[in-house]
Amino acid sequence: MKVPDSLSIAAKTTLKRIFASKSYAGFPALLSAHEHSPLLSRRRAEIISSRVRLVAGAFAVLTPLWIIIDVLAFPWPIMAMLMAGRIVTSAAFILLALYCRGSSDIRIAYRGMAAMFAIPTAFFLFSHPLLSHYQMAGMADAIAAGYAFLPFVMAAGLSVFPLTAKEGLAFATPILLSEGVVAVMQVDMLSWSSHLGAFWLLFLITSVATLAGMSQLSFMSVIVEHSARDSLTGALNRLSGVDLLDFLFHLAKRNDEPLSVVFFDLDNFKKVNDFYGHTEGDRVLARFSSAVKKNMRKSDLLLRWGGEEFILVLPNASCDIAMEKVAQLRKQGFGLRPDNLPQTASFGIAEYTADNAKTWDELVAIADLRMYQAKSTGKDAVVGCGT
Ligand SMILES: Nc1nc2c(ncn2[C@@H]2O[C@H](COP(=O)(O)OP(=O)(O)OP(=O)(O)O)[C@@H](O)[C@H]2O)c(=O)[nH]1
């Protein structure tokens, strides 16, 4: 789709991105979590774990409250056994709510979700066969029948989470299996066609809930991407960039891997604005960042630090690798200015082990200082580690 020339560069870039997403470029990300950007993965982990905490907290209270109804409806000893089951279930929910504290680690979010579905599944496998072995009538029979619907409630609960298709399937499998186990245990009580009908309904609810989770995920990925990026250059904005840099810094420390940052600033950019206007200046900035992005690995990050200052974050890259990367970028060029001269930049490189930086902001400050040294040596220059 062609974007009209009269629009500003920022508006054009945004529209192009929207059209790109309309071509379903993001579709694989709805199937598998491996396609997600680190930013989306982190936000998703935060949402999943905070919802697990919320649901676990709510059920930690509601599960024991139902004891009152069980006491009124069921005779001894069923009522006592159900009460014990509910107390254990509620304790498990309390532990889960304490464990899941809005973590941005997707592994913790997965574990929390698995536990959140495992707890009621275990309660279902305990309570449903127990109740079906007793003959009941009236109110007791109606309440006992309600216990059979627990897997349906759990399957519907999948819709609360932003999930991929694979994740939906993975979390639904134990729920479907528990229904199958109960069907086998009660094969003599209900006809196969009734079991098959219940299983089919459960499968349909699971599919619809997974689709709802996928649509949540798709909506969320658009919002995260749009709010995280600077619309003119497509680089990460400072707020989300710093968030990821902090994460990558801690990851590098934990894994004892190098992490380099390249701080760079366009040379004499003010003159472009002053002589040719801000629209031309915007074009130069957009060309500059797209030239940088062309040479980035998928795991590298480009941040717009402010104005015409950028930071390139290179995980698992030593100082020498960062120097090579900058040499490669400069060789390839950053596009032309309106006067047809090549746009240049000044670079400062820092690596956290070589420069003994304790925090990511210390690392950025060192690279920034080196960038100023590069400016003071006449611009269009690089100052690397150890200088
Ligand atoms: N067009 C445009 N200009 C911007 C944007 N952000 C910052 N600028 C301009 O960038 C210019 C930065 O000027 P200076 O800090 O003097 O930098 P410089 O001219 O590149 O000089 P050196 O850094 O010393 O090479 C200012 O004119 C800002 O208005 C932007 O988004 N679009």
The ligand as an SDF file (V2000), in Angstrom:
LIG
                    3D

 32 34  0  0  0  0  0  0  0  0999 V2000
   14.4580   17.4280   12.4710 N   0  0  0  0  0  0  0  0  0  0  0  0
   14.6710   17.0560   13.7240 C   0  0  0  0  0  0  0  0  0  0  0  0
   15.6310   17.6690   14.4400 N   0  0  0  0  0  0  0  0  0  0  0  0
   15.8530   17.2680   15.6930 C   0  0  0  0  0  0  0  0  0  0  0  0
   15.0890   16.2460   16.2850 C   0  0  0  0  0  0  0  0  0  0  0  0
   15.5550   16.0720   17.5400 N   0  0  0  0  0  0  0  0  0  0  0  0
   16.5570   16.9650   17.7340 C   0  0  0  0  0  0  0  0  0  0  0  0
   16.7640   17.6900   16.6140 N   0  0  0  0  0  0  0  0  0  0  0  0
   17.7070   18.7530   16.3560 C   0  0  0  0  0  0  0  0  0  0  0  0
   19.0320   18.2670   16.4060 O   0  0  0  0  0  0  0  0  0  0  0  0
   19.8920   19.3850   16.5470 C   0  0  0  0  0  0  0  0  0  0  0  0
   21.0150   19.0440   17.4670 C   0  0  0  0  0  0  0  0  0  0  0  0
   21.9240   20.0810   17.4180 O   0  0  0  0  0  0  0  0  0  0  0  0
   23.3350   20.0210   18.1480 P   0  0  0  0  0  0  0  0  0  0  0  0
   23.1430   19.3780   19.4980 O   0  0  0  0  0  0  0  0  0  0  0  0
   23.9600   21.3710   18.0950 O   0  0  0  0  0  0  0  0  0  0  0  0
   24.1630   18.9630   17.3380 O   0  0  0  0  0  0  0  0  0  0  0  0
   24.9160   19.0380   15.9460 P   0  0  0  0  0  0  0  0  0  0  0  0
   24.4960   20.1720   15.0860 O   0  0  0  0  0  0  0  0  0  0  0  0
   24.7250   17.6890   15.3380 O   0  0  0  0  0  0  0  0  0  0  0  0
   26.3750   19.2450   16.3890 O   0  0  0  0  0  0  0  0  0  0  0  0
   27.4250   18.1590   16.8300 P   0  0  0  0  0  0  0  0  0  0  0  0
   26.6920   17.1740   17.6710 O   0  0  0  0  0  0  0  0  0  0  0  0
   28.4630   18.8870   17.6120 O   0  0  0  0  0  0  0  0  0  0  0  0
   27.9770   17.5410   15.6060 O   0  0  0  0  0  0  0  0  0  0  0  0
   19.0190   20.5430   17.0520 C   0  0  0  0  0  0  0  0  0  0  0  0
   18.8480   21.4650   15.9810 O   0  0  0  0  0  0  0  0  0  0  0  0
   17.6980   19.8730   17.3610 C   0  0  0  0  0  0  0  0  0  0  0  0
   16.5960   20.7350   17.1320 O   0  0  0  0  0  0  0  0  0  0  0  0
   14.0710   15.6320   15.5090 C   0  0  0  0  0  0  0  0  0  0  0  0
   13.3480   14.7180   15.9330 O   0  0  0  0  0  0  0  0  0  0  0  0
   13.8940   16.0690   14.2500 N   0  0  0  0  0  0  0  0  0  0  0  0
  1  2  1  0
  2  3  2  0
  2 32  1  0
  3  4  1  0
  4  5  2  0
  4  8  1  0
  5  6  1  0
  5 30  1  0
  6  7  2  0
  7  8  1  0
  8  9  1  0
  9 10  1  0
  9 28  1  0
 10 11  1  0
 11 12  1  0
 11 26  1  0
 12 13  1  0
 13 14  1  0
 14 15  2  0
 14 16  1  0
 14 17  1  0
 17 18  1  0
 18 19  2  0
 18 20  1  0
 18 21  1  0
 21 22  1  0
 22 23  2  0
 22 24  1  0
 22 25  1  0
 26 27  1  0
 26 28  1  0
 28 29  1  0
 30 31  2  0
 30 32  1  0
M  END
$$$$
